[in-house]
């Protein structure tokens, strides 16, 4: 079960004015915006009146919440379902230390109430894009959508990609379906490697390959050849980092 608890205002007047200015610059006719924190409590048992009051006190921070009922279209911004925010980890620990054993997890979102003249669907999407980081957050149109933060899903089974039967197109389709962002030369590499192995890759192997070769993984870039003005350097970036380590062999406490 889940309970929803309103929190304090999330935006100062200064930040509201900056947001309105950004909307105007983007030709989005937003006339007013109000935002407040919304807390979602995932519970394994109902809260007693005393426990509910204790939880409410824990979640009273920041400016005092006005008693008004917000108006405008709701855009609820939360951490992406399937993730646990740092705020959630800390808040849940505090709740447990305060004796609230019924609390499985606390999570926090921001409820934006946007007043605007008639906007198209594309314009509302543009407004939502200004209010959240799509890499880490999601946008919903109802507070009850907070239930999705606590959803539990059965792990999906490992699946095989039929490279041997369907050829390169199987990797292209998997690249799109799994969101791997593999480049053409990486798809060529995988096709050649698994063809030589005589077997199909599975989705775990493709995920691991994509992660290890993504721009977020330093190993591929730092171990690459380092060429300056057409001249290959004797040390890669990683070898440059390890150079200090190698020259101080007798003094090191931790190895690379």
C-alpha positions, 0 to 999 in steps of 0.5 A: 500500500502507498500513502501520499504526503504533501511537502513544502514548496519546491521552487522559490519566487526567483526560480519560478521567474527563471522558469517562466522566462525560459518558457517565454523564450521557447514560445510556450505561453505559460502564465503561472507555475507552482511546485511542491514536494510530494512524498510517497510512502510504500508501506507493509502495514497501515500506519497508526495515527501516532505513526502517521503524525510522526512520519508527517513531522519527519517530512516537514522541512523547508518553507511552510506549506500553504493551505491552498489547493494548487490549480493548473495542469499537474506534471509530476516529476519523479525519479525513474521507476526502477531506480532508488534516489539518494534522497530515498535511501537516506529518508528511509533509513531515518524513518526506520531509525525513528521506529517506523517499521511499516515504511518499506521505502520513502520516495520524493517527487515534485508536483508542478502545477502549470497554468497556461492558455491552450497548449498543443500536445507537443507544447505540453511535451516541451513544457515537461522537457523543461521540468525534468532530466529525462536521463534520471526522471519521469513525468506523470499526470497523476499523483497516484502514478507514484505507485510505479516507483515501488512496482516489483517485476519478475526478472525477464529470462535471458534471450538469444539473438538469432544472428546465425539464422537472420544475419546482421539484421538480427543485431540491428533489430536488437540494437534498436529494441534494447537501446544499445546505441551500437555503431555500425563497426561495433555491429560488424565486430559482433557479427564477425566474432559470434559467427566465428564462435559458431553461436548466437549472442544473448541479450546479456552479452550484448548489454555488457559489450555496449556498456564496456564500449560506450563513451561512459566507460573510460577503459576503451578510450583511455586504452586507445592509441594516443596520436599527436600530430600524426605521431603515435605516443609510447603511452596510452592515457591509461599508461600515463596514469599508471606511470606514477604508480610504476615509478613509485613501486616501493611506496604504493599502498593500493594498486591499479 
